Amino acid sequence: MRPHETPAEFRGVPERRLLKIVDGLTFARGDLTPEQCAWHSDRPGAPIPDLPWGAVLVAPVTGSYDADSQPRATDADARSDAPRNGVPQIRLARADAAAPGDVVELLPERNRLRTRYRRGANANTLFATERCNSYCLMCSQPPRRVDDDWRVNDMLEVIALLDRDVPELGISGGEPTLLGDGLVAILRACRDRLPDTPLHVLSNGRRFGTTALADAVAGLRHPRLTWGVPFYADVADVHDYVVQSAGAFDETLHGLLMMASKGLSFEIRVVLTAPTVARLPALADFIWRHLPAAVHVAFMGLEPIGFALANHDALWINPADMAEPLTRAVHHLANRGMAVSLYNLPLCVLPAALRPFARRSISDWKQRYLDTCDGCAVRARCAGFFEWVKPGWIPHGLHALNAAEVSET
Amino acid sequence: MKFQLISAFQSNADSGYRLLPFRFGRLPDRPDEVLVTGDSGRFTFLSQADFLAFADHRLDPTTTRARDLEGLDLLHRGDRPIPLDRHAIAWRTRKAFLFDGPSLHIFVVTLRCHHSCRYCQVSRRAESDAGYDMDEATARAAVDRLFESPARQLTVEFQGGEPLLAFERIRGIVEDIAARNRSQRRTITFVLASTLHGVTDEQLAFFREHRFELSTSLDGPAALHDLNRPLPTRESHARTLAGVARARAALGADHVNALTTLTRASLAHPEAIVDHYIEQGFTSIFLRPLSPYGFARRGLARQGYATGEFMTFYRRALAHLIRRNLEGHALTEAYATLLLSSILTPFAHGYMDLRSPAGAGLGVLLYDYDGAVYPSDEARMLAAEGDRRFRMGSVHTPYRELLLSEPMQAILAAGLTEGLTGCADCVFQPYCGADPVDAYARQADVYGHRPSSAFCARQTAMFELLFGYLRDGDADVMRVFQSWVQRRAVAEIRGEPPEAIDAAA
């Protein structure tokens, strides 16, 4: 796992700023000015092109570059391999903390470098706001009442630095729609800079039910935009309890119906908790009857972090104890031609009939396996566990699967 | 902020619940259970005791039963306003066909035919008769009307008589439509209803070029088919199969379908008819009872049968179809599939005879060979017998005037099951339709009289049969039904356990 933040020393960087890490190829293929970029040599000692870079990465204190590699003589004749005087410098504690294509935030007052976008990672997310209008029992990112509208411009800056061929991008929070027109501006920027990049926004959808947001978003005509909306039950009280907000069910359902009628693409995300499991089959039929336009329904195991830790007893249910209603719900939707996935659940604790729906859903940087997983034949396909999984959150009955069991999946 | 218990989000038991619109009924062999259907087609079975408690507002709103009924849109707990949006949108989804206007346009290009089928519902003419073909000016005007209709997806169906006897007219119409569609950009499907006897390679090449769907008639094994469909040479069955084989070779098997007409002679052979379709490689069979129209009515005494006799046949046929599907033969029954789609999905279906408001005129326009425009095939039959009350106008009448014509006023007044006596409170109303032209043809009254209506009797019996299967909930039968509704292989459908019905109140 590579960290989001890494220690770094800065020279000539007076304040926080965003830069894109480039090597020759990335710079040449991109549309950014040198001032927007931090030059990253592909070899130590290689010459630095004489351009007004925003910064230059210099070798780490304890270098992990290959000691044998040498600068080419012809290049060295023409250019210097040391930054010229006055060009800002970044010296990372770990050489692998930044690579060409990444977007990084320089934090000189803290001597840190924060990775905002990592090329090649299996998930990249823009964090929209810390605020939320719900207060979910299992929130992994507990909301705070702060004024963080500054994040709109910050995200616009990040978007301007992204590779144009970003394979996919997420926006989450907090509740992104609380940014109002600011969110619309961000979606517009994504549409204009990254029209081919699937964009996935996590939202509780409530403001689609109470404002004209659906019209504004539909008007953008973003070709690859999907909304991921949590929806926990077919009846209001169960959903409102889980999100701790009276009236949320009606607002979210109205929001989803608005999305459907405006032609917006949405997926439904059902977090599997003790209070929601019993009604999963009824929820599946409700989705089929009222929201058949959903492009995807994801049933998701709990993430043991944030509020979930405080509500363990109210939320935790062993996968084995949800097998029957979960199987019914998944088959009900899949039989009717809807796309269904299971997230965050290890293959070995799922009934064989559900394993084909399980995805390796946990982002690289927060995913791990346990000792039990050693020797498992499907480990590479398994969601595994969140990095911070701890006792009390580990399913009963974990075991390594053998080849015969794998053939069933 | 402190987390709250679920009780904080529940309305208190005293505030009770309100009922949402529902209808109810009982299946003949299950007198102690009540089928309850909601306006948008969702349904459940309740024990008699639960049903009475539900309808009497005696259910405890905090129970699982009350939650289940709320999830099914049958009641609303608490004193908050009832959110109408989800009900309105579900209803709109089921009536989505209304946004399109007429999408099926039938061209009767000739009345001539070489068959003399005893039950023929079409007022046919001999092959050599002159003056029963559509002329070019009529055809061009009909195409004007076609493009006046707002539907983006159009089906153009050619009927007769035997339409292949007027192939050059078909070619002219198709080429005219294709040329105009280069700017109109509608999605158009061409359908030809034909015996396929004597279809030529040139004709097949043309049909392939325009991606036609060919629909023919196959009544069952040779003896039965030839009995129903006499040719002087007594070889209708063999010629039909030869036509099917050549059509499949030219267009692909999925472009060739067959319809079954059932005479009294057919009723003894449900299994043989089903098996014959499987042997001949069809994937769909449409077990249609005899139509009461046209020449068919004259033969009814000899060939006709009552609804009860038809249902005895149909029950056997459906049970056999289910068995054969589970054995791996993918053969759907079109009518059951249609009704099941209406019962088991949130969507509108395309079948014109089972719509409310009626499909006649609102969904179909028929252009007769002589330029008359009718709202349905049945209306044309009545006109051929001398009763022209459903003639909307001619192909030279603008679309707007056709749709505002007097026959359409009569159809609209009588074409809404939600408002028809005997339909409005029927438990099957959400899945059924009104056909005022049919009602008039059978009962001389566009509104019809449900207790004496053969159409209603058959619909009711069909719904009782299908809901009986749904109530039994046999996992294999449900897989077959879902495979029909979803148009997928049975093997792809996973077993679904039946909903448990707790008889205890």
Interface residues (C-beta under 8 A of the other chain):
Chain A: Y135 L137 D234 V235 A236 D237 V238 D240 Y241 Q244 A246 G247 D250 L253 H254 L257 A260 S261 P275 R279 A282 L283 D285 F286 W288 R289 H290 P292 F307 A310 N311 A314 R328 H331 H332 A334 N335 R336 G337 A353
Chain B: M1 F3 Q4 L5 I6 A8 F9 Q10 S11 S40 R42 R67 D68 E70 G71 R77 R80 P83 D85 R86 I89 A90 T345 P346 F347 Q482 Q486 R488 I493 R494 G495 E496 P497
